[in-house]
Amino acid sequence: IEDINDHTPKFTQTSFELQISESTVPGTRFILEAAEDADIGLNSLRIYKLSLSPSFSLINKEKQDGSKYPELALEKRLDREQQSYHRLVLTAMDGGDPPLSGTTELRIQVTDANDNPPVFNQDMYRVSLPENVPPGTTVLQVSATDQDEGINSEITYSFYRTGQVFSLNSKSGEITTLRMLDFEEIKEYSIVVEARDGGGLAAQCTVEINIQDENDNSPEITFHSLVEMILENAAPGTLIALIKIYDQDSGENGEVNCRLEGEVPFQIISSSKNSYKLVIDGTLDREQTPEYNVTITATDRGKPPLSASKSVTLIITDTNDNAPVFLQDSYMVHVMENNPPGASIAQVSASDPDL
């Protein structure tokens, strides 16, 4: 019985699944399942063909018994992030005239390799934070993405270098405060945050946190070159003390106004920024007021304003500015004519308010 070409080459399945890692080196070959053809001789299976693909090619191989089988060759490196699935048509043709053919679908799934590091949505994060926020306050949330899949896309966040000031949620990327902040201590923090995927690739971003000043410091008053003993004849304008005002806050919170409390014969004159002179501004008279309790109040321009006061006692010292004064301008004395010598006939009295 002579054979005629009455059988089509057939694959056992209409489609085949194949998994290839995107890290596979070009030139790698994969043996595919052969088709079957019941005909013999020239009518038997002769060649395999593959639908056009820039990534794959087909090599026809022959076993020792003469049967044909196909091999799939990788032509260029795969990228799952660009194309995760390839569908190719494998055709088996016999040598008949006309030739008969059968097809199957190759479904190639590109499996992930950790070839993509995490990428932050910003290289630099900037945020401002008041210094009086309580511990546990959310500062901001960093975010990174990874084009890989599975464990290769699972990101863990951590601080690259930082002190015990802020806390970072390793899963969500949320940064919170650990303790009270102090603008007067540190005005700005620069933190490096690292995102690492499950395969060990990492990326970094910088978080800059500017601390905003709050009016939480009262002015401080300091006396320099203080003259506590003042001659009562000192001229107006005489320097009594240099006053320094210091406020740790900045801006309007650190701008200070200074004033004298009460009615006193003294005056405060501004000499430079936050520096003042205390001078005499009137006539002194020890005999009327021997000492003054001078109170200086400094108030900043914060909202609400903070103030501080400091008192000093100034003692007025005596000068000989008062003549003695008799109790009477004239005395009328009556003396008996027969007084013995040495007898007391009268007493006069004078006083002097000076010391």
Backbone hydrogen bonds in HBPLUS format (Angstrom, degrees):
<---DONOR---> <-ACCEPTOR-->    atom                        ^
c    i                          cat <-CA-CA->   ^        H-A-AA   ^      H-
h    n   atom  resd res      DA  || num        DHA   H-A  angle D-A-AA Bond
n    s   type  num  typ     dist DA aas  dist angle  dist       angle   num
A0006-ASP N   A0004-ILE O   2.82 MM   2  5.67 126.5  2.10 112.7  96.2     1
A0010-LYS N   A0036-GLU O   2.80 MM  26  5.28 158.9  1.84 145.5 151.8     2
A0036-GLU N   A0010-LYS O   2.76 MM  26  5.28 160.9  1.79 145.6 149.6     3
A0105-GLU N   A0014-THR O   2.93 MM  91  6.27 162.1  1.96 133.0 137.4     4
A0016-PHE N   A0105-GLU O   2.76 MM  89  6.22 154.5  1.83 168.6 175.1     5
A0107-ARG N   A0016-PHE O   2.79 MM  91  5.95 176.6  1.79 174.8 173.8     6
A0018-LEU N   A0107-ARG O   2.85 MM  89  6.06 154.7  1.92 158.7 154.5     7
A0109-GLN N   A0018-LEU O   2.74 MM  91  6.15 155.2  1.80 160.3 168.3     8
A0020-ILE N   A0109-GLN O   2.98 MM  89  6.30 159.8  2.02 152.4 158.2     9
A0111-THR N   A0020-ILE O   2.88 MM  91  5.86 152.0  1.96 125.0 134.1    10
A0024-THR N   A0021-SER O   3.03 MM   3  5.49 165.3  2.06 117.2 119.5    11
A0022-GLU N   A0111-THR O   2.99 MM  89  5.99 153.1  2.06 159.9 158.4    12
A0028-THR N   A0025-VAL O   3.24 MM   3  6.09 150.9  2.33 144.8 147.9    13
A0027-GLY N   A0074-LEU O   2.66 MM  47  5.19 154.9  1.72 142.2 151.0    14
A0074-LEU N   A0028-THR O   2.94 MM  46  5.54 160.0  1.98 158.5 165.2    15
A0030-PHE N   A0072-LEU O   2.70 MM  42  4.96 145.1  1.82 141.6 153.3    16
A0072-LEU N   A0030-PHE O   2.71 MM  42  4.96 169.7  1.72 152.8 151.1    17
A0032-LEU N   A0070-PRO O   3.00 MM  38  5.52 171.6  2.01 147.9 149.0    18
A0043-ASN N   A0040-ILE O   3.12 MM   3  5.42 134.2  2.34 138.9 131.1    19
A0044-SER N   A0041-GLY O   3.13 MM   3  5.48 163.3  2.15 110.2 115.3    20
A0095-GLY N   A0044-SER O   3.09 MM  51  6.09 139.8  2.25 150.8 157.6    21
A0046-ARG N   A0093-MET O   2.83 MM  47  5.96 167.7  1.84 142.9 147.2    22
A0047-ILE N   A0093-MET O   3.11 MM  46  5.42 167.6  2.13 150.4 154.0    23
A0093-MET N   A0047-ILE O   2.85 MM  46  5.42 172.3  1.85 169.4 170.9    24
A0049-LYS N   A0091-THR O   2.79 MM  42  5.07 158.0  1.83 147.9 154.6    25
A0091-THR N   A0049-LYS O   2.79 MM  42  5.07 176.2  1.79 157.5 158.9    26
A0051-SER N   A0089-VAL O   3.00 MM  38  5.29 145.5  2.12 144.7 154.6    27
A0075-GLU N   A0055-SER O   2.71 MM  20  5.02 168.5  1.72 140.8 141.6    28
A0057-SER N   A0073-ALA O   2.97 MM  16  5.22 149.7  2.06 145.7 153.0    29
A0073-ALA N   A0057-SER O   2.89 MM  16  5.22 175.4  1.89 149.3 150.9    30
A0059-ILE N   A0071-GLU O   2.84 MM  12  5.09 162.7  1.87 153.9 158.3    31
A0071-GLU N   A0059-ILE O   2.86 MM  12  5.09 147.1  1.97 150.3 159.2    32
A0061-LYS N   A0069-TYR O   2.87 MM   8  5.32 161.8  1.90 164.8 169.9    33
A0069-TYR N   A0061-LYS O   2.91 MM   8  5.32 160.1  1.95 141.6 144.8    34
A0063-LYS N   A0067-SER O   2.85 MM   4  5.43 164.0  1.87 160.7 165.0    35
A0066-GLY N   A0063-LYS O   3.00 MM   3  5.27 159.6  2.04 109.6 114.4    36
A0082-GLN N   A0079-ASP O   3.06 MM   3  5.46 143.7  2.19 107.4 117.5    37
A0083-GLN N   A0079-ASP O   2.92 MM   4  6.17 171.7  1.93 162.6 165.2    38
A0110-VAL N   A0084-SER O   2.98 MM  26  5.00 168.1  1.99 135.3 138.1    39
A0086-HIS N   A0108-ILE O   2.86 MM  22  4.99 158.9  1.91 148.0 154.1    40
A0108-ILE N   A0086-HIS O   2.80 MM  22  4.99 164.5  1.82 162.7 162.6    41
A0088-LEU N   A0106-LEU O   2.93 MM  18  4.98 165.3  1.96 145.6 150.4    42
A0106-LEU N   A0088-LEU O   2.68 MM  18  4.98 169.7  1.69 151.2 154.4    43
A0090-LEU N   A0104-THR O   2.90 MM  14  5.40 165.2  1.92 167.7 169.8    44
A0104-THR N   A0090-LEU O   2.97 MM  14  5.40 144.1  2.11 146.8 157.7    45
A0092-ALA N   A0102-GLY O   2.82 MM  10  5.34 167.3  1.84 162.8 167.3    46
A0102-GLY N   A0092-ALA O   2.94 MM  10  5.34 148.7  2.04 145.9 156.0    47
A0094-ASP N   A0100-LEU O   2.99 MM   6  5.72 157.5  2.04 162.9 169.8    48
A0115-ASP N   A0113-ALA O   2.66 MM   2  5.54 129.0  1.91 115.9  99.0    49
A0119-VAL N   A0145-THR O   2.76 MM  26  5.35 151.6  1.84 150.5 160.3    50
A0145-THR N   A0119-VAL O   2.89 MM  26  5.35 157.6  1.94 140.4 141.2    51
A0121-ASN N   A0143-SER O   3.06 MM  22  6.18 159.0  2.11 164.3 161.6    52
A0206-THR N   A0123-ASP O   3.07 MM  83  6.43 167.5  2.09 154.1 155.0    53
A0125-TYR N   A0206-THR O   2.81 MM  81  6.20 166.1  1.83 162.5 167.3    54
A0208-GLU N   A0125-TYR O   2.77 MM  83  6.11 171.1  1.78 164.5 163.9    55
A0127-VAL N   A0208-GLU O   3.03 MM  81  6.46 151.2  2.11 164.7 171.0    56
A0210-ASN N   A0127-VAL O   2.88 MM  83  6.27 161.7  1.91 159.7 163.0    57
A0129-LEU N   A0210-ASN O   2.82 MM  81  6.14 155.7  1.87 165.1 168.6    58
A0212-GLN N   A0129-LEU O   2.78 MM  83  5.71 164.3  1.80 134.4 138.8    59
A0131-GLU N   A0212-GLN O   3.07 MM  81  5.78 143.3  2.21 159.5 154.2    60
A0137-THR N   A0134-PRO O   3.31 MM   3  6.06 139.2  2.49 143.8 144.2    61
A0136-GLY N   A0177-THR O   2.76 MM  41  4.99 150.3  1.84 123.2 133.5    62
A0177-THR N   A0137-THR O   2.95 MM  40  5.43 145.5  2.07 140.2 150.5    63
A0139-VAL N   A0175-ILE O   2.71 MM  36  5.47 170.7  1.72 153.3 156.0    64
A0175-ILE N   A0140-LEU O   2.85 MM  35  5.59 175.1  1.85 175.9 175.6    65
A0142-VAL N   A0173-GLY O   2.98 MM  31  5.06 157.7  2.03 139.3 133.8    66
A0153-SER N   A0150-GLY O   3.03 MM   3  5.60 160.7  2.07 114.4 120.6    67
A0154-GLU N   A0151-ILE O   3.27 MM   3  5.13 158.0  2.32  98.5 105.1    68
A0198-GLY N   A0151-ILE O   3.13 MM  47  5.04 121.7  2.48 154.6 154.5    69
A0156-THR N   A0196-ARG O   2.88 MM  40  5.31 154.2  1.95 142.2 150.1    70
A0196-ARG N   A0156-THR O   2.95 MM  40  5.31 163.8  1.98 145.4 150.1    71
A0157-TYR N   A0170-SER O   2.80 MM  13  4.39 169.8  1.81 129.6 133.2    72
A0158-SER N   A0194-GLU O   2.91 MM  36  5.29 142.8  2.05 149.3 158.5    73
A0194-GLU N   A0158-SER O   2.74 MM  36  5.29 174.7  1.74 167.5 169.0    74
A0160-TYR N   A0192-VAL O   2.74 MM  32  5.31 176.0  1.75 156.8 155.4    75
A0178-LEU N   A0165-VAL O   2.73 MM  13  5.21 158.9  1.78 151.8 144.3    76
A0167-SER N   A0176-THR O   2.75 MM   9  5.20 162.4  1.78 150.8 155.9    77
A0176-THR N   A0167-SER O   2.89 MM   9  5.20 157.9  1.94 145.6 153.1    78
A0169-ASN N   A0174-GLU O   2.92 MM   5  5.25 162.5  1.95 147.8 153.5    79
A0173-GLY N   A0169-ASN O   2.91 MM   4  5.18 151.3  1.99 141.3 147.9    80
A0185-GLU N   A0182-ASP O   2.97 MM   3  5.25 142.8  2.11 104.3 115.5    81
A0186-ILE N   A0182-ASP O   3.01 MM   4  6.31 165.3  2.03 171.5 168.9    82
A0211-ILE N   A0187-LYS O   2.94 MM  24  5.20 170.1  1.95 146.9 147.9    83
A0189-TYR N   A0209-ILE O   2.90 MM  20  5.06 161.1  1.94 143.8 150.1    84
A0209-ILE N   A0189-TYR O   2.78 MM  20  5.06 165.0  1.81 153.0 158.2    85
A0191-ILE N   A0207-VAL O   2.78 MM  16  4.99 173.2  1.78 149.9 151.5    86
A0207-VAL N   A0191-ILE O   2.66 MM  16  4.99 165.2  1.68 156.4 161.4    87
A0193-VAL N   A0205-CYS O   2.90 MM  12  5.44 158.2  1.95 152.9 159.6    88
A0205-CYS N   A0193-VAL O   2.95 MM  12  5.44 150.8  2.04 150.9 160.1    89
A0195-ALA N   A0203-ALA O   2.81 MM   8  5.31 164.2  1.84 155.1 160.4    90
A0203-ALA N   A0195-ALA O   2.86 MM   8  5.31 146.1  1.97 145.5 156.7    91
A0197-ASP N   A0201-LEU O   2.85 MM   4  5.58 160.5  1.88 164.2 168.9    92
A0200-GLY N   A0197-ASP O   3.08 MM   3  5.52 167.7  2.10 115.5 119.2    93
A0216-ASP N   A0214-GLU O   2.81 MM   2  5.61 126.2  2.10 113.5  96.9    94
A0220-GLU N   A0246-TYR O   2.71 MM  26  5.06 147.5  1.81 141.3 152.8    95
A0246-TYR N   A0220-GLU O   2.88 MM  26  5.06 160.6  1.91 144.8 151.4    96
A0222-THR N   A0244-LYS O   2.91 MM  22  5.17 152.7  1.98 153.9 160.3    97
A0244-LYS N   A0222-THR O   2.88 MM  22  5.17 168.2  1.89 155.7 159.7    98
A0224-HIS N   A0242-LEU O   2.68 MM  18  4.89 155.1  1.73 157.7 159.0    99
A0242-LEU N   A0224-HIS O   2.81 MM  18  4.89 176.3  1.81 154.8 154.2   100
A0227-VAL N   A0240-ILE O   2.80 MM  13  5.25 150.7  1.89 158.7 167.4   101
A0315-ILE N   A0228-GLU O   2.82 MM  87  5.99 157.3  1.87 172.1 176.1   102
A0230-ILE N   A0315-ILE O   2.83 MM  85  6.16 168.1  1.84 164.1 168.2   103
A0317-THR N   A0230-ILE O   2.65 MM  87  5.64 162.2  1.68 139.3 146.0   104
A0234-ALA N   A0231-LEU O   3.04 MM   3  5.42 159.4  2.09 118.9 118.8   105
A0232-GLU N   A0317-THR O   3.09 MM  85  5.86 143.3  2.23 155.3 155.4   106
A0238-THR N   A0235-ALA O   3.16 MM   3  5.87 148.8  2.26 142.1 143.7   107
A0237-GLY N   A0280-ILE O   2.74 MM  43  5.04 156.3  1.79 130.1 137.8   108
A0280-ILE N   A0238-THR O   3.02 MM  42  5.41 144.7  2.15 137.7 148.4   109
A0240-ILE N   A0278-LEU O   2.69 MM  38  5.40 163.5  1.71 165.1 165.6   110
A0241-ALA N   A0278-LEU O   3.30 MM  37  5.12 151.0  2.39 132.5 136.6   111
A0278-LEU N   A0241-ALA O   2.86 MM  37  5.12 168.9  1.87 159.8 159.1   112
A0243-ILE N   A0276-TYR O   2.83 MM  33  4.99 174.8  1.83 145.8 145.8   113
A0276-TYR N   A0243-ILE O   2.85 MM  33  4.99 161.5  1.88 150.9 154.9   114
A0245-ILE N   A0274-ASN O   2.94 MM  29  5.07 170.4  1.95 153.1 152.2   115
A0254-GLY N   A0251-GLY O   3.01 MM   3  5.48 153.3  2.08 109.8 117.9   116
A0255-GLU N   A0252-GLU O   3.22 MM   3  5.00 155.9  2.29  97.1 104.3   117
A0301-ARG N   A0255-GLU O   3.00 MM  46  5.80 123.3  2.33 154.0 168.3   118
A0257-ASN N   A0299-THR O   2.79 MM  42  5.32 164.6  1.82 149.5 152.8   119
A0299-THR N   A0257-ASN O   2.87 MM  42  5.32 161.1  1.90 154.9 160.9   120
A0259-ARG N   A0297-THR O   2.98 MM  38  5.50 152.6  2.06 150.2 159.1   121
A0297-THR N   A0259-ARG O   2.95 MM  38  5.50 166.0  1.97 160.3 164.5   122
A0261-GLU N   A0295-THR O   2.95 MM  34  5.49 163.3  1.98 164.5 164.8   123
A0281-ASP N   A0265-PRO O   2.79 MM  16  4.98 174.4  1.80 125.5 124.1   124
A0267-GLN N   A0279-VAL O   2.85 MM  12  5.39 151.3  1.93 153.9 158.4   125
A0279-VAL N   A0267-GLN O   2.91 MM  12  5.39 166.4  1.93 158.8 162.3   126
A0269-ILE N   A0277-LYS O   2.85 MM   8  5.08 159.7  1.89 146.3 153.3   127
A0277-LYS N   A0269-ILE O   2.69 MM   8  5.08 151.6  1.76 145.2 155.4   128
A0271-SER N   A0275-SER O   2.94 MM   4  5.62 167.2  1.96 135.7 139.7   129
A0272-SER N   A0275-SER O   3.39 MM   3  5.04 167.5  2.41 126.3 126.1   130
A0275-SER N   A0272-SER O   2.97 MM   3  5.04 162.2  2.00 129.6 124.2   131
A0288-GLN N   A0285-ASP O   3.00 MM   3  5.44 143.9  2.14 108.1 118.3   132
A0289-THR N   A0285-ASP O   2.89 MM   4  6.13 173.6  1.89 169.2 168.2   133
A0316-ILE N   A0290-PRO O   2.82 MM  26  5.18 167.2  1.84 145.8 147.7   134
A0292-TYR N   A0314-LEU O   2.81 MM  22  5.15 156.4  1.87 147.2 155.4   135
A0314-LEU N   A0292-TYR O   2.76 MM  22  5.15 164.5  1.78 158.0 161.5   136
A0294-VAL N   A0312-VAL O   2.85 MM  18  5.37 148.4  1.95 170.9 161.1   137
A0312-VAL N   A0294-VAL O   2.84 MM  18  5.37 150.5  1.93 148.8 158.6   138
A0296-ILE N   A0310-LYS O   2.88 MM  14  5.42 173.3  1.88 152.2 152.6   139
A0310-LYS N   A0296-ILE O   2.89 MM  14  5.42 150.4  1.98 148.8 158.6   140
A0298-ALA N   A0308-ALA O   2.83 MM  10  5.44 165.5  1.85 167.1 170.4   141
A0308-ALA N   A0298-ALA O   2.90 MM  10  5.44 148.4  2.00 150.4 160.7   142
A0300-ASP N   A0306-LEU O   2.95 MM   6  5.74 167.8  1.96 168.7 169.0   143
A0321-ASP N   A0319-THR O   2.75 MM   2  5.58 130.3  1.99 112.8  96.7   144
A0325-VAL N   A0351-SER O   2.75 MM  26  5.31 158.1  1.80 151.6 158.8   145
A0351-SER N   A0325-VAL O   2.76 MM  26  5.31 153.2  1.83 138.2 143.2   146
A0327-LEU N   A0349-SER O   2.82 MM  22  5.87 154.9  1.88 166.2 160.8   147
A0339-ASN N   A0336-MET O   3.41 MM   3  5.76 152.7  2.49 117.8 114.9   148
A0343-ALA N   A0340-PRO O   3.29 MM   3  5.94 151.2  2.37 140.6 140.5   149
